Structure formats: structure tokens, C-alpha cells
Amino acid sequence: MVISHSQALQWKQTLRSPIVRHRFIQINSVRTAPIVAARRAAIEGLSYELNAIAMKSLDSATDRRRVRKAFVDVQQNLDHCLFKNAPAGIQVAERYEKNSMGWEIFWKSWLPSPGVATKAALFFCHGYGDTCTFFFEGVAKRIAAAGYAVYAMDYPGFGLSQGLHGYIPSFDKMVDYVIEQYTVIRAMKEVRGLPHFLLGQSMGGAVALKVHLKQQKEWDGLLLVAPMCKAEFNVISYCDQMRLKTAVELIKATQDIESELEKVSSPLLILHGAADKVTDPKVSKYLYEKASTEDKTLKLYEESYHSILEGEPDDRIESVIDDIICWLDSRSSSVK
């Protein structure tokens, strides 16, 4: 079975959203208000059995891992350039590790083919509606084929990591969990001593910015794709499925980041679709102007929207990834 590009995006939208029902949830022993939203629509082109699996609750990591396992074969047949044109020979590994709070965190790596020298390591921070196991898989393989070690993790409550789906009780603590996990990975022998870069997409842009602001001397560069980094971010666009506390934390995070943009001191690349309706391209221009680093680049893609890494025509997706690799190539050689 081959799934089209548009069906792939619909599948991603369905699987990423927190299941929403009338119910009370227990969070940290506090009874919260019921979450209410519409039932998800069936995914066109999938069997009744797979749609039934996709419609089940995704609240727990166990549920999300069950759905991921059921859809592994389908993902490999997606009619999308990131899967059809994925380079061969990339060394892929994934694992679960418990963090300091006892949460089981999922992370994944993509390393260059054996015999290919590794230029640098790139650490990915995913967006609110993403994980590190869907479209980013194809992006990571392309970047790894260019000679980079790529690492990505699912935050607590997202993807395959433990936690209530889509729930962010504290944005700052979530950032600390990212720092904790990536500190462990950065100490591994295969990347120790290499340049280390952060890549953040959408909400992950805010995560990457926060990580940089907390560790300003520890990163060699910052790459942001359609970043959420100012209070004008349109958080309402997610509210049909977003938990109230999560929405509050995202707004607070953007306000915190906005007040510290002048402290952004690492080499900076910002990529944004000029027609983005989710995060405002004007905010990326504002970040570019405010950042104190002298090595900064802003590129806007005309007539492109929010998901420029996966939701655009093939040639645009390819050009965005090429721009990332070109920027990394020039900065990796200068760091050595």
C-alpha cells in the first residue's frame, strides 16, 4: 500500500494530536477540568484496522508506542520525497533511557555511513505537533549522509517518551530535561570533541533558544526553522487540541524568550516560510535584528508555509535541507 503526500500529512496530524474526550484527568494528584474536543477523522487510504488503532487514546507512552509499531510498515511506503529518496547506509539507532526524574525518554541517532568522517553533531528539538520518529527521520538521514551525526529526542509527554500526551507542566523543566539528555549524548565518544549545533523547529525553536540561553558557551551554532520565539506567536492555532496548562506555558516561554533575544550570541541561521500562518515570519525578522551575534542569517521562502521541512513541494523541501547542510558545512570547518 502506497500512501500519498497529502495522506501522509493527514496521518501525521492524526497521530500527533492528544486524544480528546470528556473526562477528568489526574495530574500530579490534582484533579483538572475535563478536556473537550471533536473526535479525530478517519485517515483516508488506511484500512479499517489501522484507523481503529489510530483512533485509540494516545495519552500514555504505551499507547503511542503501540500505534507507532502498527504503522512502521506504512511509513516506509509513504509517497513523500523524505522517504522515497532517503539515502542508504545511514547508521540508525534508538533507545530509551530514564532521566533524573525517572521518566523513560526516547531518543534516536543517525550517523554517517561507515567510513565517512563525521564533521559535527546536530541535536534536534521537535515542535509541539511532532516527534523524532516521523518526517524528521527523512530529514535526519539526508543530513547524516552529508557527514553529520544527528540526534533527536522526544520530550516527556511527546512521541514515545513517558508522560501525559501533549502536557507541558513547565516549559523550563522540559528544557532542562533536553539539556540533561543531550549532555549525556554529547559526552559519548563518537561526538566528543566535535562541533555541536542545535536545530529547533516551531515550538522546538523556543526549546533550542532556551537551551542556548542556558548554555551560551556550549553550542557552536543555532539553526531555527519557523521558530516560536515571541509573545505574538499564535498559540490559538493549536487550541482545539491543546491542554490549558500547556498553552499557558507556551505563552510564558515566548514572553521569556522575547525579553532575552539580545543574548543570542551563537552563529544563527533562521529559515521561515514567508506565508506561515502558525508562527509569524515577522517574528523571525525581529529575532534576526535583536540577536547580538554578528554571524546571523535569515532566509524567507516565498509562498511557503509553516512546515517547510516536510509539508512543501519536493523541490522546496530539498532546497531547505540543502540550505541547512550548506550552513553547517561552512560553520563546521570554521570551528575546527
N, C-alpha and C positions, 0 to 999 in steps of 0.2 A: 504494500500500500504506500503510495506517494502522497504526501500532504503538501498543499500549495503554500506559497509565501504568505498569503493572507490568512490561510487556516492556521499556519504556524503562529502568527501573531495573535490570533484569537485563542489558540491553545495556551500560549504564554499568559495572556490576560486572565484566562480562567484559572489556571493552576496557581498563579501568583497571589490571588486575592484571598484574604482571610474569609473563611466560610462565615456567613452571617445568618443568624436565626434569632427568634425571640427567646432569650434566656438570660439568666443571671450567671455571671462567671465569678469564680473565686480567685482573686489575685492578691497574693501576699496576705491571706486571711482577711481581706477586705471585700465585702460584697459590693459589686459595681452595678451600675444601671444596665438594663438589657440593651443588646446591640440589635438594631433593626435594619434590614436592607433586603433588596429583592434577591430571589433565588437566581443563581447563575444560569445562563442559557446553555443549551447543548452545543457541543463543538461540531461544526459541520464537517462531514467526511470521516468521522470516527465511528466505530462500532458502538452498539448499544452497551456492550460490556465495558468498554473503555470509558464511555461517557458516564456510566454508573459509578465507576471508580473515581473519576474526576469530580463528581458531584458530592462525594463524601466529605465530611469535616476534615479540614486541614489544620485544626487547632494545635495538635500535638506533632512533635517531630516524627513519631512513629507513623502517624497518618501520612505525613508528607513523604517520608521515605518509601512507604508502600506505593504511593502514587508514582513516584519517580521510577521505581523498579518496573512498574507495569508499562511505563511509557518509553523505556530505554530504546527498544527496537524501533518504535515510531519516530523517535528523534533522529535516528540515523538515516531515515528516509525523507526527511523534510526537504521540500523543493525550495531551498534557500542557499544562496551563494556561500554562506559561512559553513554549511555542512557539505555541500556538493564539491566545493573547491578546497576543502581542508587539506593542508599538507600532510603527507605521510611521514612516519618515522619519529614523530614527537614523543618524548618520554612523558607519559601521563601517570600521575599517582594521586590517590586521595586517601584521607584518613580522618579519624575522629580523635580528639584529644580533650580531656577535661581541663577547664580553666580554673583560676583560683577560687571561683565561686561554686565549683562543682558542676558547671554546665558542660555538656558534651558539645564541643564545637567542631563543625565540619570544615575542612579546608582541602584545597586541591592544588596541584602543581603541574606545570607544563614546561619541560626542559628541552633545549635543542637536541637534535638527533645526536647519537653517539659520534664522537669525533669532531663535532662542531664546537668551536670555542665560545664560551659564554661571555658576552660583553658587559652585561649588567643584570640586575634583578628588578622586576616590576611587580608592585604589590597593588592589587585591585580592591577598591571599595565600591560595592554594588549599590544600586538605587533602591528606593522603597519597594517597588514592584518587581524586583529582580532577585536572583540568586547567583551563585558562581557556577551553576551546572547547566545553564540553558544556552542562550545565544552567546554568552561570553566564552563558552567552550571553543567556538569557532574563531572568535577574536584572539583568544589566548594562543591557539595553535599557529595562527598567522604571525603573531609577534614572536613566539618561540622559534619559529622557522627562520626568523631574521637574526637569531643569535642571542635571545634573551630568556632568562629564567623568569617565568611568570607564576605568581602565587595569588590565590584568592580564597576568601573565607566567607561563610555565611554568618551574619550576626546572630546573637541569641534571639530566637523567635522568628527567624527567617530561614528559608530554604530547609536544609537538612540538620541545622543546629537545634538544640533543645530550646524550648521556650514557647509561650503562647504566641500563635501566629500573628505577625504584624503589630505586636505590642512593644512599645518602647517606653518603659517606665522612667528612664533617664537617658537623655541623649549623651551627656558627658560620660556616664558609666559605660555606655555602649562604645564610645570612642576609646575609653580605657581598655575595654576588652579587645578591641582591634590592636591597640598598641601592645598589649600583653602577648597576643598570639603572634603578631608579626615580629616582635622582639625575639621570640623563640626561633622562628624560621630564619631570621636574619643572622642568627648565630651559627647556623648549620654550615658545614664545611664547603658545600658546593657554591655558596654565595658569600661567604665571609670574605671581606676584603674587596668585593666588587662595588661599583656604584649602585645605590639603592634609590629607586624612584617610586612615587605614589601616583596611582591613576584612580580618579574618582568620577563616577557618572551620576548625574542628577543628585539625589539625596547623598549618594556616595561622594559627591563633590564636597558637600558640607563635612562629611566624615573625614575625608582626606585633608581638608583645610584645618580642621580641628586637630588632627594628628600632627600636622606640620607645626601648628601654633604651639603645641605642647612639646614638640621635639625639634625645634628650629635648626639645630646644628647637626641633626642626624640623618637628614634626607638630602639627596643630590638634585632633586627636581620634583616638580609637581605638575601633573597633567590632569586637566579638568574638562569633562565633556558635559555640556549643558548643566553647569553646576547650580545647586541650590545654595545661595550664599548671601541673601539679603532679605530683609523682612517683607519685601514686596512679593516674594515667592508665592505663587498661587496655590496654597495648600488646599483650598476648596476643591481643586480638581480631583483630589483623592478621597474626598469626604464621604462619598457614597459607600465606601468600604472601610474607612479608617476609624480606628478606635480613638475616642476623645482625648485620652491622655497622650497618645502618640501625636495627634495633631498639635496639642499644646507644646509638647517637647520640640517638635519641628519648628514651630514659630519662635520659640525661645532660642533655639540653636541659631536660626538665621539672624536674630537680633544680636546675639553674642558675637557671631562672626562679623557682622556688619561693622561693629564697633572696633574690630581689630584688623581690618583689611590692610591697614598701613604696615602691619607687622609681617606680612607675607614677603619673605626675603629670599626664598629659593628660586632658581630658574623656573619659569612658569609658562605653560602652554595652555591656552583656553580655546576649546573648539565648541561651536554652538550653531544650531540651525537658526537661520535668520527669521524663520516663520514659526518658531517654537511658541506654543500656547500654554505650555506647562511651567517652564522656567523662562523668565524674560531675558532675551539676548541683551537688553539694555543693562541688565544687572551684571552680565559678564563684562560689558564695556566699563561699567563702574568699578568692578574688581580690577580690571586691567589698569585703569587710571590710578587707583588708590594703592595698589601693591607697591612696596618700596623697592623690590628687586629691579635691577636695571636690565636683566635678561628676561624679558617677557614678550610673549607673542599671543595675539588674539586673531583667530580666524573664524569668520562667519560664512556659512554655506547658504547661498541664496536659494529660496524656495524649499528649504529643508526644515523639518520639524524637530521634535524632541529626541527621537530615538535614532540619531544619525549613525550609531554603530551597528544597528540591526534592522531598522524599520524603513529604510530608504531604498531606492533602486540600487541594483548591484554595483553599478559604476560609482555611485556616491559612497556606498559603504566601503568599497575598495579604496577610494581616494582618502577617506578619513583614516583608515588603518595605515595607509601609506604615509600620511602626514605624521601620525604618531611615531612610526618607525624611523622616519627621517629625522624627526626632532630628537629621538632617543640616540640615534647614531651620532649626531653632532655633539650632544652633551656627554655621552659616554666616553668618547675619545678625549674630550677636554678635561674630564675628571681624572683620568688615569695619569 
